[in-house]
Amino acid sequence: MSSSRTPQYLAKVLTSILGCEPSELALVPDAEGFVKIKDLLKALHEEGFGYVNRSHLQEITLSIPDPPIEICDNRIRAKDRSRLPSPSTAETPPGQLFAAVRRRAHPVVLERGLQPAHGNHILLAAEREAAIKIGRRIDPQPVILTVAVEACRRQGTIFHQAGEGLFLADVIPPGCFTAPPLPKERLKPARAEASTQSEPAAPSPAGSFTLDPEDILQAPGGGFVRRTAKGKKIDPKRFKRDSWSREKPPWRR
């Protein structure tokens, strides 16, 4: 095994990140010093530690006596946090900061502003590139907001500095940031109506004929008047049968 992939080497890397400068990987520990394991792994993968997964973190706690890290559920922290800087109120933050949101949250953010998730703070970056890097941990194509710091402060937002180039905020009100316009909905192509071909009419039996409805007109009295193809009336008497009596069969005579 390469010396750069041993549990001892990875433990030193994690001690430096989690116990000294988590902001170098755009990580912000909570009040107890924990960061989410999934966020740590994504940050490590960005820095060339693509092989690291949760099992490697567990290996450190099992193979090294008095391991320098501790894992609690889905969180991890350094045991020695004496050099870990704590967030402080930003007296003179930059004029604009950048925040990343998921694409599916884009319409809601435009309407309601940016709210922290699960009681956490909103993470902002002083550089747009850093915000994109942070945003790609939650969405392959994040939406980047440009936050007007002074407009937020006038509405009561307090900013804290969480490391070099990183800031925290409790809320970003609507109207205090600019964002890309919502993507236009793609018009669904209209479904082409299926052309229904009429089935060919069945041939008429020999000796039969087809009555054209146009040759029959309803008379005002409710009866029908037959007409010729040229529209002339046909005398109905022509169709009356002569009266005749049926002859009895020979066996009844």
Summary of the structure (lengths in Angstrom):
residues: 253
radius of gyration: 42.4
end to end distance: 124.1
largest distance: 134.6
contacts: 581
relative contact order: 0.11
helix: 29%
strand: 19%
